[in-house]
Amino acid sequence: MLDFAFMHRRRHQNVGDLACSPGHYFDFGPSTFLDFSEDMPACKVAVLGGGQVFQDCVTAAVYDTAKARKRVVWGVGISQKDRRSIDFDILSGSCDLISTRNWGIDGCPYVPCASAMSPLFDTPPAPEHEVVLFYHARKSDDLPRDPAIPSRGNDQGTMAEAIAFLASGATVVTNSYHGTYWAMCLGRRVLCLPFSNKFLNFPDNPPITAPEDWRARIKTAETRPEMLTTARSLNRAFHAQVMNMV
């Protein structure tokens, strides 16, 4: 029997979804990784998340993790509306531990995305550009581009390549959740262009603006230098809780 099985979104070219499982960053013993569409083998602990995958977690906890002795939800996007829903009652009744990447959700410990544990954040290089644009591949139809400003989509390449691109800018303008999060973890100035409320659930949200206004609002970008330390501390503490279950 495996010790752990990690389930998250693995079949889409979204660099944040591919990088968000805690199984990439901690030693859990014999483990496997699965997409939410796959069947989970027998294991001591099933870990669901992270990512914006609340409904996927509910479905998986009820239908896809019968062979797991225990279940954990790690750093998943859970809104206040989700928290008040019957689906959350179902999830909490099926899982041994639940945490969310959203700050201030009653009864859900705040644990930011585990991707902050990556050593890619340890010694970022000096910026090469004053501004870079990191955009969501499917949510950017109304996002003006500037040919003078380097840009990259969240559906391109690896996490290492995305981090290198984000680090290359002194200021990061982005409508990607992980672009926002990773830029804050890198200590860069951030201007966020939210397309949903999921961007507004950090403990200290970065400045935001409408997509059409970003070029005029670049100087409002700010750093959040505490993000990396906080994210790592909370993930280490939650990891300890999970390992105490085994």
Residue pairs with C-beta under 8 A, 6 or more apart in sequence:
1 42
1 43
1 44
2 30
2 31
2 32
2 41
2 42
2 43
2 44
3 28
3 29
3 30
3 31
3 43
3 44
3 45
3 246
4 23
4 28
4 29
4 30
4 31
4 32
4 43
4 44
4 45
4 46
4 47
5 31
5 32
5 33
5 34
5 40
5 41
5 43
5 45
5 46
5 47
5 68
6 21
6 22
6 23
6 31
6 32
6 33
6 34
6 47
7 33
7 34
7 35
7 36
7 38
7 40
7 46
7 47
7 48
7 49
7 60
7 64
7 65
8 17
8 20
8 21
8 33
8 35
8 36
8 48
8 49
8 50
8 51
8 53
9 17
9 18
9 35
9 36
9 51
9 53
9 56
10 17
10 18
10 33
10 34
10 35
11 35
11 37
12 18
13 137
13 155
13 156
14 137
14 154
14 155
15 154
15 155
15 156
15 157
15 158
15 159
15 162
15 178
16 51
16 113
16 115
16 154
16 176
16 177
16 178
16 179
16 181
17 51
18 159
19 115
19 118
19 159
19 178
20 49
20 50
20 51
20 75
20 113
20 114
20 115
20 178
21 33
21 47
21 49
21 50
21 114
22 47
22 50
22 74
22 75
22 114
22 117
22 235
22 239
23 31
23 33
23 47
24 114
24 115
24 118
25 114
25 115
25 117
25 118
25 235
26 114
26 117
26 239
28 45
28 243
32 41
32 43
34 40
36 53
36 56
36 59
36 60
36 64
38 64
39 64
40 46
40 60
40 64
40 65
40 67
40 68
41 67
42 67
42 68
43 67
43 68
43 69
44 68
44 69
44 70
44 246
45 68
45 69
45 70
45 71
45 72
45 242
45 245
45 246
46 60
46 65
46 68
46 70
46 71
46 72
47 72
47 74
47 242
48 56
48 57
48 60
48 61
48 65
48 71
48 72
48 73
48 74
48 76
48 95
49 57
49 73
49 74
49 75
49 76
50 74
50 75
50 76
50 77
50 101
50 113
50 114
50 115
51 76
51 77
51 113
52 76
52 77
52 177
52 198
53 76
53 77
54 76
54 77
54 78
54 79
54 82
54 87
54 91
55 87
57 73
57 76
57 91
58 87
58 88
58 90
58 91
61 71
61 73
61 90
61 91
61 94
61 95
62 90
62 94
65 71
65 94
70 96
70 245
71 94
71 95
71 96
72 95
72 96
72 97
72 98
72 242
72 245
73 91
73 95
73 97
73 98
73 99
73 100
74 99
74 111
74 114
74 238
74 242
75 99
75 100
75 101
75 111
75 112
75 113
75 114
75 235
75 238
76 98
76 99
76 100
76 101
77 100
77 101
77 102
77 198
77 201
78 88
78 98
78 100
78 102
78 105
78 108
79 102
79 105
79 197
79 198
79 201
80 105
80 106
82 88
83 105
83 106
83 107
83 108
91 98
92 98
96 245
97 238
97 241
97 242
97 245
98 108
98 109
99 108
99 109
99 110
99 111
99 238
100 108
100 109
100 110
100 111
101 110
101 111
101 112
101 113
101 201
102 108
102 110
102 198
102 201
103 110
103 201
103 202
103 203
104 110
104 201
109 234
109 238
110 203
110 234
111 234
111 235
111 238
112 181
112 227
112 230
112 231
112 234
112 235
113 178
113 181
113 231
114 235
115 159
115 178
115 181
115 182
116 181
116 185
116 227
116 228
116 231
116 232
116 235
117 231
117 232
117 235
118 159
118 163
120 159
120 160
120 163
121 163
121 182
121 185
121 186
121 228
124 163
124 167
124 186
124 187
125 164
125 167
125 168
127 167
127 168
127 169
127 170
127 188
128 168
128 169
129 149
129 150
129 168
129 169
129 170
130 169
130 170
130 171
131 149
131 169
131 170
131 171
131 172
131 173
131 218
132 149
132 150
132 151
132 152
132 165
132 166
132 168
132 169
132 171
132 172
132 173
133 145
133 146
133 149
133 150
133 151
133 152
133 172
133 173
133 174
134 151
134 152
134 153
134 154
134 162
134 165
134 166
134 172
134 173
134 174
134 176
134 179
134 183
135 143
135 151
135 152
135 153
135 154
135 174
135 175
135 176
135 179
136 153
136 154
136 175
136 176
136 179
136 195
137 153
137 154
137 155
137 156
138 155
139 175
139 195
140 153
140 175
140 211
142 211
142 212
143 175
143 193
143 211
143 214
144 211
144 212
144 214
144 215
145 151
146 215
149 173
150 165
150 168
150 169
152 162
152 165
154 162
154 176
154 178
154 179
156 162
162 178
162 179
162 182
163 182
163 186
166 172
166 179
166 182
166 183
166 186
166 188
167 186
167 188
169 183
169 188
170 188
170 189
171 188
171 189
171 190
171 191
171 218
171 221
172 179
172 180
172 183
172 186
172 188
172 189
172 190
172 191
172 221
173 191
173 193
173 214
173 218
173 221
174 180
174 183
174 190
174 191
174 192
174 193
175 192
175 193
175 194
175 195
175 211
177 198
177 199
180 190
180 192
180 199
180 206
181 202
181 227
183 190
184 190
184 202
184 206
184 223
184 224
184 227
184 228
185 227
185 228
185 231
186 228
187 223
187 225
187 228
188 223
189 221
189 222
189 223
190 206
190 207
190 221
190 222
190 223
190 224
191 206
191 207
191 208
191 209
191 214
191 217
191 218
191 220
191 221
192 199
192 205
192 206
192 207
192 208
192 209
193 208
193 209
193 210
193 211
193 214
194 200
194 208
199 205
199 208
200 208
202 224
202 227
203 230
204 224
204 226
206 221
206 222
206 224
207 217
207 220
207 221
207 222
209 217
209 220
